[in-house]
């Protein structure tokens, strides 16, 4: 499993939508790669559960190393939420945290500065409806667990 993004500097911005329980869909802009659609199994946690969020990464860098490091990045991103929250750990100051595993078993994590992300208003979220629905329709049929276990193992 590989963690990508070099402290998140290669992700420029994005929107993620968890208004349909059990799925997170959206789009991110990455250095060199441009727009990447995302469809994840799972939900946001805490105050953002069931909401849509937008982020703009203040540490973004467009550099040539990104093309090399992200060359095997799966497009679109299909996988499973590990944790997406604005308050990921009780012993740390609250901050946007986005972590998932792709169906290719790659591990991705992005930690942002608190001012880099926000919950969308109802009107702003409604403006995402067409894109969110199209992404969900196109990609949700490929969703599956990224864990190496059968649910029956956890009885």
C-alpha positions in Angstrom: 0.0 0.0 0.0 1.3 3.4 -0.9 0.5 6.7 0.7 0.5 9.5 -1.9 0.3 13.2 -2.1 3.5 14.4 -0.3 1.7 16.1 2.6 -1.2 16.8 0.4 0.7 19.4 -1.7 -0.5 17.8 -5.0 -4.2 18.1 -4.4 -5.4 21.6 -5.4 -9.1 21.6 -4.5 -12.2 19.6 -4.5 -15.8 18.9 -3.5 -17.1 15.8 -1.7 -20.7 14.9 -1.2 -22.1 12.5 1.4 -25.8 13.5 1.1 -26.6 10.0 0.0 -25.9 7.6 3.0 -23.3 5.0 2.3 -21.5 6.9 -0.5 -19.1 9.8 -0.9 -18.8 11.2 -4.4 -17.0 14.2 -5.8 -14.2 15.6 -7.8 -10.7 16.7 -6.9 -8.1 18.6 -8.9 -4.6 17.2 -8.8 -1.3 18.5 -10.0 -0.5 17.3 -13.5 -3.6 15.0 -13.6 -6.4 17.6 -13.5 -9.9 16.6 -12.5 -10.4 13.2 -10.9 -13.9 11.8 -10.1 -14.2 10.0 -6.8 -16.7 7.4 -5.6 -16.2 5.9 -2.2 -18.2 3.5 -0.1 -18.8 4.9 3.4 -19.8 8.1 5.1 -18.3 11.3 6.6 -18.0 11.4 10.4 -19.0 14.0 13.0 -20.4 17.4 12.1 -20.0 16.8 8.3 -21.9 13.5 8.2 -24.5 13.6 5.5 -23.3 16.9 4.1 -21.3 18.2 1.2 -17.9 19.9 1.6 -15.5 22.0 -0.4 -11.8 22.5 0.0 -9.0 24.6 -1.4 -5.6 23.4 -0.4 -3.4 26.3 0.7 -0.3 24.1 0.5 -0.9 23.1 -3.2 2.2 22.9 -5.4 2.2 22.2 -9.2 5.6 20.5 -9.8 7.2 18.0 -12.1 7.7 15.5 -9.3 3.9 15.1 -9.0 3.7 13.6 -12.5 6.2 10.9 -11.5 4.7 10.2 -8.1 1.1 10.1 -9.3 1.8 8.2 -12.5 -0.1 5.1 -11.2 -2.9 7.0 -9.5 -6.2 5.3 -10.5 -8.6 7.5 -12.4 -11.4 7.6 -11.5 -10.9 6.9 -7.7 -13.1 4.2 -6.5 -12.8 2.8 -3.0 -13.8 3.0 0.6 -13.7 5.8 3.2 -11.3 5.2 6.1 -12.0 8.5 7.8 -13.4 11.8 6.5 -13.9 14.3 9.3 -13.3 17.9 10.4 -12.3 16.6 13.8 -10.4 13.4 13.3 -8.7 12.8 16.7 -9.6 14.0 20.2 -6.0 14.8 21.1 -5.4 17.0 18.0 -6.8 20.4 17.1 -9.8 20.0 14.7 -8.8 20.1 11.0 -10.1 18.6 7.8 -8.9 15.0 7.3 -9.7 12.9 4.2 -8.5 9.3 4.1 -9.5 6.4 1.9 -8.4 3.2 0.3 -8.8 2.6 -3.4 -10.0 -0.7 -4.8 -6.4 -1.1 -6.1 -5.4 -1.2 -2.4 -3.7 2.2 -2.4 -4.0 4.3 0.7 -4.6 8.1 0.3 -4.6 10.7 3.1 -5.0 14.5 3.0 -4.8 16.7 6.0 -5.7 20.3 5.5 -5.5 23.5 7.5 -8.8 24.3 9.3 -9.5 27.3 7.0 -9.0 25.2 3.8 -12.4 23.5 4.0 -16.0 24.3 4.7 -19.5 22.7 4.8 -21.6 23.8 1.8 -24.8 25.6 2.4 -28.0 23.9 1.1 -28.0 26.1 -2.0 -24.3 25.4 -2.7 -24.8 21.6 -2.2 -27.9 21.7 -4.5 -25.6 23.1 -7.3 -23.7 19.8 -7.1 -26.7 17.6 -7.6 -26.2 16.9 -11.4 -22.5 16.2 -11.0 -22.9 14.1 -7.9 -25.7 12.1 -9.4 -23.8 11.5 -12.6 -20.6 10.3 -10.7 -22.7 8.0 -8.5 -24.6 6.6 -11.4 -21.4 5.9 -13.4 -19.2 4.5 -10.6 -21.3 3.2 -7.7 -21.7 -0.2 -9.4 -17.9 -0.8 -9.0 -17.9 0.0 -5.2 -16.8 -2.8 -2.9 -15.0 -3.2 0.4 -11.3 -2.7 0.3 -10.7 -4.7 3.4 -9.1 -8.2 3.1 -11.8 -10.0 5.1 -15.3 -11.4 4.7 -17.9 -9.8 6.9 -18.5 -13.3 8.4 -15.0 -13.2 9.9 -16.2 -10.5 12.3 -19.0 -12.4 13.9 
